[in-house]
Amino acid sequence: MRLMPFLLLPTVALVAQVPANLDLAQRFNAELPGINQMLKELKSQDALVKVQGLIPAERPAFDASNPKAIGLSLDNAQGLMSLYRLYANVASETGQWEKALEIQEKRAQAARATMVDLEKAQAPIDAQWKKAAQDSGDYVAKTEPRKKELEAKVAAFKAEYDEIKTSKRKLAKKEADEFNARGTQAQQDELELAQIAAALPVHKQNLANAPKVTKLLSDNRKEVEGMVKAADEAVEKAKKAVASQNDEITQFNTKLAMQKVKIVGRKNWVDAVLRTPENVTKLDKPQAQAAFLNRMLVLDPGNAAAQKALDNLKAGKEAFTKEAKPAKKGGAKKK
C-alpha cells in the first residue's frame, strides 16, 4: 500500500510549464499553504494565476515499466487530480463558475485517460501472474505425490542397502545385478528429488504471491475508479450550481418582463440580491462573502454595490459598512 500525502489546496511565481516528470503530489502539498493564504487575504485573482502555472501543459506520461513505476505514476495522477480540484475551487472563488466547470471536466477526462493507461499497463502483468498461478498450481498438484513416491523408493533402497551391509550377506550374481540396477535407479530418483526440492518452493511462492499481486492490481484499479467517480461527481455538482443559478435568474427576469420592467441581462437579479445585505452577511467568513461578491461581479461586471462591498472586505471592514457623512458646518448666527 502506498502512502499518498494529500492536503486540499497550490502559490507565486508563474510556472509556464511543469515538467512531465515532476512529482505533482509533492508540488501540490508544497504550494497549498501559500494558495490558502492568498484566498484568506481575498487575493483570489492572484491565487488563480498562481494555480494556472502549476498545471502541466500535458498530462504526465504513465510509466508502466514495472509495478513500482506504475505506483509512482498513480501518485502523480493523484497529484494532478488534486491540482485540478484546487484550480476549480479557486476559479469558483473568483466567481468564474463556468470556468470551474470546464476545469472539472478536464479533471474527469484526465482521470479516464489514467484508467486507460493503467489497464494497458496492468493487463500483461495480470496475464503473466494468472499463467504463473495456473502453471505453479499444476506443478504442485503433480509433483507433491511424485515427491512422496520418490522419497519412499529411495528410503526403501537405502534401508535394504543398510541391511545388506550390516548383515554382510553376499548376494548371488543375479541378485547383485538387480540390486545394482535398483541402485542406479535410486540415484536417478535422488536427482529428480533434488530437482523437485529446488523447484517446489518457487512454485509454492508463486501461489502465495499471486493473490497479493491480484489484490495490488485490484487496489490500483479501485484507486483510479475513485478518481473517476470523484471527478464525475464534481462535474455534476458544478453543472448543477450553474444551471440552478441560471434558472433562478431566468425565472426572476420572466416575472419582471411580465411586469413590463426593462431587463438588462442579469443586472436586475444581481441588484435584487444585493438589496438584501443578509444574502452576503449570512456567510460568516470574509472569504466566503468575497467569493459571493466575485460571482455577482462576474454576472454583472462593474456592479457598483458589489464592488463597494468587496472593497470594504479587502480593507478589513464589514461588507456593507456605511461611511459616516461629514458634519455640515454651522452657519453664522444672525444678530
Residue, then its C-alpha position, 0 to 999 in steps of 0.5 A: m500500500r502506498l502512502m499518498p500525502f494529500l492536503l486540499l489546496p497550490t502559490v507565486a511565481l508563474v510556472a509556464q510549464v511543469p515538467a512531465n516528470l515532476d512529482l505533482a503530489q509533492r508540488f501540490n502539498a508544497e504550494l497549498p499553504g501559500i494558495n490558502q493564504m492568498l484566498k484568506e487575504l481575498k487575493s483570489q485573482d492572484a491565487l488563480v494565476k498562481v494555480q494556472g502555472l502549476i498545471p502541466a501543459e500535458r498530462p504526465a506520461f504513465d510509466a508502466s515499466n514495472p509495478k513500482a513505476i506504475g505506483l509512482s505514476l498513480d501518485n502523480a495522477q493523484g497529484l494532478m487530480s488534486l491540482y485540478r480540484l484546487y484550480a476549480n475551487v479557486a476559479s469558483e472563488t473568483g466567481q468564474w463558475e463556468k470556468a470551474l466547470e470546464i476545469q472539472e471536466k478536464r479533471a474527469q477526462a484526465a482521470r479516464a485517460t489514467m484508467v486507460d493507461l493503467e489497464k494497458a499497463q496492468a493487463p500483461i502483468d495480470a496475464q503473466w501472474k494468472k499463467a504463473a498461478q495456473d502453471s505453479g498450481d499444476y506443478v504442485a498438484k503433480t509433483e507433491p505425490r511424485k515427491k512422496e513416491l520418490e522419497a519412499k523408493v529411495a528410503a526403501f533402497k537405502a534401508e535394504y542397502d543398510e541391511i545388506k551391509t550390516s548383515k554382510r550377506k553376499l548376494a548371488k550374481k543375479e541378485a547383485d545385478e538387480f540390486n545394482a540396477r535398483g541402485t542406479q535407479a535410486q540415484q536417478d530418483e535422488l536427482e529428480l528429488a533434488q530437482i523437485a526440492a529446488a523447484l517446489p518452493v518457487h512454485k509454492q511462492n508463486l501461489a502465495n504471491a499471486p493473490k497479493v499481486t491480484k489484490l495490488l492490481s485490484d487496489n490500483r484499479k479501485e484507486v483510479e475508479g475513485m478518481v473517476k467517480a470523484a471527478d464525475e461527481a464534481v462535474e455534476k455538482a458544478k453543472k448543477a450550481v450553474a444551471s440552478q443559478n441560471d434558472e433562478i435568474t431566468q425565472f426572476n427576469t420572466k416575472l419582471a418582463m411580465q411586469k413590463v420592467k426593462i431587463v438588462g441581462r442579469k443586472n436586475w437579479v444581481d441588484a435584487v440580491l444585493r438589496t438584501p445585505e443578509n444574502v452576503t452577511k449570512l456567510d460568516k467568513p470574509q472569504a466566503q462573502a468575497a467569493f459571493l461578491n466575485r460571482m455577482l461581479v462576474l454576472d454583472p461586471g462593474n456592479a457598483a454595490a458589489q464592488k463597494a462591498l468587496d472593497n470594504l472586505k479587502a480593507g478589513k471592514e464589514a461588507f456593507t459598512k456605511e461611511a459616516k457623512p461629514a458634519k455640515k458646518g454651522g452657519a453664522k448666527k444672525k444678530 
